[in-house]
Every structure is written in C-alpha cells, then in structure tokens.
C-alpha cells in the first residue's frame, strides 16, 4: 500500500498496481488528452489506468474525469466520449455528464468559442455519498404549481374546470445544475501548463466524499486535487510521472500546512 497524504512520483499504472482492491472512495482527475500538450514528453496508457481505477474504486465510489477533445483535420476527435463509454464497458455507471465552463475561452477558427470541458461522473454502482451543493433560487418566495393532483384529475373527468392544483412556495436555495462555471482568478501561479481551478476540485470532493475518505488523483500535476482534499479533511494520494510537477505539488501542499499553522 502506498503511503497516504503524499505525492508519489512514477508511472501511474505501476503505482496503482500497489494499491489493494476497493480502497479508494473518490477519484478527481484531469488526464492529458489528444496530445494537446506534451507534459514533459511522458506518455500514458488510458486502458491500463481505466482498468486499475475500476479495480481500486470502492463500491459506491466515484470517478470525476475532466476531459475534452482536440480538433484535428477539421473534426473534434470524440475521444472524451470514447473514454466514458470504455469506463461503462468496464462495469461503471455513467452517473452524470457534467460541464466545466471556462471564464476565458481561447479563440477558434470557423467555430463557436470553445468554452467548456466534460466532467464525466462515473460510479461503481449507485454513489454512496451525495452532499448536494446548492445555489440561490431566482424565484425564491413565489408560488409554483406542482401538479394537478388526483382531485383535479377526477373533476376534469366529471366535466369541471375548477383548478385544484397543488401550489407551494419556492425555497431560498435549490440544488445546482450540472454546468459549473469557474474563474481562475486568484489561483496559485505555478509552472504547470494546465491547472484546473481548485474550486472545481473542492466542489466535487465536497459532493462525492465525506471527511476521512480517500481521494485519489492519478494525474496529480500541480497537486490541486491533493491540496483541496487536505483542506476538506480527506486523506489523499497524488500520482505523477513528471518529477518537476511532483516538486510543484509538494511545495503547494507544504505551503498549505504553513498557512494552516499560522492561523
């Protein structure tokens, strides 16, 4: 078993092979996709990683797979969907197809601005944890028709036009939708070329896990998932093949410890 609460530098398939079966509660990760960046020239084995993640995931555990497609020869590759379907073939559920919306999209040629990536939520059976995040309801305090009810249905059959519908007051908060928008303003500045926002990792970790659960990132990069997991009181494991990124992640986590001690 790998030491917990640590970034491990090495090939993720080899390192995953050192973990026992069904030991991980949650995976939050963003793998390299479609050769858009070299990440130090390192390659990775999608099929090997996918099989290993299925092996180490607990029943009810969740994988959040943040990914997008490159455009090659005028066509998007579709590799994101192919990966999601492969996880299904391994026996996982595609629990939700969520969207991560950027704040500053890049320019594109002859197509609308690319403003989003997929966040595939894959689960080993029904998710064992769901701490629903909420947002303010725009129509809070208003009355909303919730359905006709049996009494109105009976009166309609009898020829009555009276409205016996059921009404209720809209609450102040509602469960979020599955399109999440983030800004990277205020994020740590590192030499990693493709950090995702720490808020994204925090929100998924808060949703799909509880304090004390083990959160894994097999493409740890700059350590964003590990840092978020530590802040939320989860155990974590970060796997990263690039020694430069391992050093960045270790510094960020160490800095976090110093910040907490100063409070």
C-alpha positions as CSV (number, residue, x, y, z in Angstrom):
1,X,0.0,0.0,0.0
2,X,1.3,3.4,-0.9
3,X,1.8,6.0,1.9
4,X,-1.2,8.2,2.2
5,X,-1.3,12.0,2.2
6,X,1.6,12.1,-0.2
7,X,2.5,12.8,-3.9
8,X,4.1,9.7,-5.4
9,X,6.4,10.2,-8.4
10,X,6.3,7.5,-11.0
11,X,4.2,5.7,-13.7
12,X,0.5,5.8,-12.5
13,X,-0.2,2.3,-13.7
14,X,2.7,0.9,-11.8
15,X,1.7,2.9,-8.7
16,X,-1.9,2.0,-8.9
17,X,-0.9,-1.7,-9.0
18,X,0.5,-1.2,-5.5
19,X,-2.9,-0.3,-4.1
20,X,-5.3,-3.0,-2.8
21,X,-8.7,-3.6,-4.4
22,X,-11.6,-1.3,-3.4
23,X,-9.6,1.1,-1.3
24,X,-10.4,4.5,-2.9
25,X,-13.6,6.5,-2.2
26,X,-13.2,9.2,-4.9
27,X,-11.0,10.0,-7.9
28,X,-10.9,13.6,-9.1
29,X,-8.6,14.0,-12.1
30,X,-7.9,15.6,-15.5
31,X,-5.8,13.4,-17.7
32,X,-3.8,14.7,-20.7
33,X,-5.9,14.4,-23.8
34,X,-5.3,14.2,-27.6
35,X,-1.6,15.3,-27.4
36,X,-2.6,18.9,-26.9
37,X,0.3,19.3,-24.5
38,X,3.5,17.2,-24.1
39,X,3.7,17.4,-20.2
40,X,7.5,16.8,-20.4
41,X,7.2,14.2,-23.1
42,X,5.6,11.5,-20.9
43,X,3.0,9.1,-22.3
44,X,0.3,7.2,-20.5
45,X,-1.9,4.1,-21.0
46,X,-5.6,5.0,-20.9
47,X,-6.8,1.4,-20.9
48,X,-4.4,0.4,-18.2
49,X,-5.3,3.4,-16.0
50,X,-9.0,2.8,-16.5
51,X,-8.8,-0.8,-15.5
52,X,-6.7,0.0,-12.4
53,X,-9.2,2.7,-11.4
54,X,-12.1,0.3,-11.7
55,X,-10.1,-2.2,-9.5
56,X,-9.2,0.2,-6.7
57,X,-12.6,2.0,-6.5
58,X,-14.9,1.1,-3.6
59,X,-18.5,0.0,-4.2
60,X,-20.4,3.3,-4.4
61,X,-17.1,5.1,-5.2
62,X,-17.0,7.8,-7.8
63,X,-14.6,8.9,-10.6
64,X,-14.7,12.5,-11.8
65,X,-13.0,12.5,-15.2
66,X,-12.4,16.1,-16.5
67,X,-11.5,15.9,-20.2
68,X,-12.1,17.5,-23.6
69,X,-11.4,16.9,-27.3
70,X,-8.8,18.3,-29.7
71,X,-9.8,19.4,-33.2
72,X,-7.8,17.5,-35.9
73,X,-8.3,17.9,-39.6
74,X,-11.4,20.0,-39.1
75,X,-13.1,17.5,-36.7
76,X,-13.3,17.0,-33.0
77,X,-11.8,13.7,-32.0
78,X,-14.6,12.4,-29.8
79,X,-12.0,10.7,-27.6
80,X,-13.8,12.0,-24.5
81,X,-16.9,10.1,-25.2
82,X,-14.9,7.0,-26.2
83,X,-13.3,7.1,-22.8
84,X,-16.6,7.5,-21.0
85,X,-18.0,4.5,-22.9
86,X,-15.0,2.4,-22.1
87,X,-15.5,3.0,-18.4
88,X,-19.1,1.8,-18.9
89,X,-17.8,-1.3,-20.6
90,X,-15.7,-2.0,-17.6
91,X,-18.8,-2.0,-15.5
92,X,-19.0,1.5,-14.1
93,X,-22.1,3.7,-14.4
94,X,-22.0,7.0,-16.3
95,X,-23.8,8.7,-13.4
96,X,-23.7,12.2,-14.9
97,X,-22.2,14.1,-17.8
98,X,-21.4,17.5,-16.3
99,X,-19.9,20.6,-17.9
100,X,-17.0,22.7,-16.7
101,X,-17.3,26.2,-18.3
102,X,-14.2,28.4,-18.6
103,X,-14.1,32.1,-17.9
104,X,-11.6,32.9,-20.7
105,X,-12.0,30.7,-23.7
106,X,-9.4,30.5,-26.4
107,X,-10.1,31.7,-30.0
108,X,-11.1,29.1,-32.6
109,X,-11.3,29.0,-36.4
110,X,-14.7,28.9,-38.0
111,X,-16.5,27.5,-34.9
112,X,-18.0,29.0,-31.8
113,X,-15.7,29.7,-28.9
114,X,-14.6,26.6,-27.0
115,X,-15.9,27.4,-23.5
116,X,-16.2,24.0,-21.8
117,X,-14.9,20.6,-20.9
118,X,-16.7,17.4,-19.9
119,X,-16.7,16.3,-16.2
120,X,-17.8,12.7,-16.5
121,X,-19.1,11.4,-13.2
122,X,-18.6,7.6,-13.2
123,X,-19.7,5.4,-10.3
124,X,-19.2,1.9,-9.1
125,X,-22.9,1.2,-8.6
126,X,-25.0,4.0,-7.0
127,X,-22.9,6.7,-5.4
128,X,-22.6,6.1,-1.7
129,X,-22.2,9.8,-1.0
130,X,-24.0,12.8,-2.4
131,X,-23.7,16.0,-0.5
132,X,-25.7,18.2,-2.8
133,X,-24.4,21.7,-3.4
134,X,-27.0,24.5,-3.7
135,X,-27.4,27.9,-5.2
136,X,-29.8,30.8,-4.7
137,X,-33.2,30.4,-6.3
138,X,-34.1,33.3,-8.6
139,X,-37.8,32.8,-7.9
140,X,-37.5,32.4,-4.1
141,X,-40.7,33.3,-2.3
142,X,-43.0,32.9,-5.3
143,X,-45.7,30.2,-5.5
144,X,-45.2,27.5,-8.0
145,X,-47.8,25.0,-9.4
146,X,-46.6,21.5,-8.5
147,X,-49.2,19.4,-10.4
148,X,-52.9,18.8,-10.8
149,X,-53.3,16.2,-8.1
150,X,-55.9,13.4,-8.1
151,X,-58.8,15.7,-7.1
152,X,-58.4,17.9,-10.2
153,X,-58.0,14.8,-12.4
154,X,-61.3,13.5,-11.1
155,X,-63.1,16.8,-11.6
156,X,-61.8,17.0,-15.2
157,X,-63.3,13.6,-15.9
158,X,-66.5,14.9,-14.4
159,X,-66.5,18.0,-16.6
160,X,-65.4,20.6,-14.0
161,X,-63.0,23.3,-15.0
162,X,-62.0,24.2,-11.4
163,X,-58.3,24.3,-10.7
164,X,-57.5,22.1,-7.8
165,X,-53.7,22.2,-8.5
166,X,-51.1,21.9,-5.8
167,X,-49.1,25.1,-5.1
168,X,-46.0,25.5,-2.9
169,X,-43.6,28.4,-2.1
170,X,-40.2,28.3,-3.9
171,X,-37.4,27.9,-1.3
172,X,-34.5,30.3,-1.0
173,X,-32.0,27.7,-2.3
174,X,-32.1,24.9,-4.9
175,X,-29.8,22.1,-5.9
176,X,-27.2,23.3,-8.5
177,X,-27.5,22.4,-12.2
178,X,-24.7,20.2,-13.8
179,X,-23.0,23.1,-15.6
180,X,-20.4,24.6,-13.3
181,X,-18.6,27.8,-14.2
182,X,-15.2,28.8,-12.6
183,X,-12.7,31.6,-12.9
184,X,-9.0,31.0,-12.3
185,X,-8.5,34.5,-10.8
186,X,-6.6,34.2,-7.6
187,X,-5.3,30.7,-8.3
188,X,-1.7,29.8,-7.3
189,X,0.8,30.6,-10.0
190,X,2.9,27.6,-11.0
191,X,4.9,26.3,-14.0
192,X,2.2,23.6,-14.7
193,X,0.6,24.4,-18.1
194,X,-2.9,23.2,-17.5
195,X,-4.1,23.6,-13.9
196,X,-7.8,23.4,-13.3
197,X,-9.4,25.6,-10.6
198,X,-9.1,24.4,-7.0
199,X,-12.7,25.4,-6.5
200,X,-13.7,22.7,-9.1
201,X,-11.8,20.0,-7.1
202,X,-13.3,21.3,-3.8
203,X,-16.8,21.2,-5.1
204,X,-16.5,17.6,-6.4
205,X,-14.7,16.4,-3.3
206,X,-17.4,18.0,-1.1
207,X,-20.2,16.4,-3.2
208,X,-18.9,12.8,-3.6
209,X,-17.0,12.2,-0.4
210,X,-17.0,12.7,3.4
211,X,-14.2,13.7,5.9
212,X,-11.7,10.9,6.3
213,X,-12.4,9.4,2.8
214,X,-9.5,8.6,0.5
215,X,-9.3,10.9,-2.6
216,X,-7.0,9.9,-5.5
217,X,-5.6,11.8,-8.4
218,X,-3.6,9.6,-10.8
219,X,-2.6,12.6,-12.9
220,X,-1.7,14.8,-10.0
221,X,0.1,17.5,-11.9
222,X,0.5,20.6,-9.7
223,X,-1.4,18.8,-6.8
224,X,-4.7,20.7,-7.0
225,X,-6.8,17.8,-6.0
226,X,-4.5,16.8,-3.2
227,X,-4.5,20.3,-1.8
228,X,-8.3,20.5,-2.0
229,X,-8.7,17.1,-0.3
230,X,-6.4,18.1,2.5
231,X,-8.3,21.4,3.1
232,X,-11.5,19.4,3.4
233,X,-10.2,16.8,5.8
234,X,-9.9,13.9,3.4
235,X,-7.0,11.5,3.0
236,X,-5.3,11.9,-0.4
237,X,-3.0,10.2,-2.9
238,X,-1.4,12.0,-5.8
239,X,0.4,10.1,-8.6
240,X,2.5,12.0,-11.1
241,X,5.2,10.8,-13.5
242,X,6.9,14.2,-14.1
243,X,9.4,15.0,-11.4
244,X,9.1,18.7,-11.9
245,X,5.3,18.6,-11.3
246,X,5.8,16.4,-8.3
247,X,8.1,19.1,-6.8
248,X,5.4,21.8,-7.6
249,X,2.7,19.7,-5.9
250,X,4.8,19.0,-2.8
251,X,5.6,22.7,-2.4
252,X,2.0,23.7,-2.7
253,X,0.9,21.1,-0.1
254,X,3.8,22.1,2.2
255,X,2.8,25.8,1.8
256,X,-0.7,24.9,2.8
257,X,0.5,23.3,6.0
258,X,2.4,26.5,6.8
259,X,-0.7,28.6,6.1
260,X,-2.8,26.5,8.5
261,X,-0.2,26.6,11.2
262,X,-0.2,30.4,11.0
263,X,-4.0,30.7,11.5
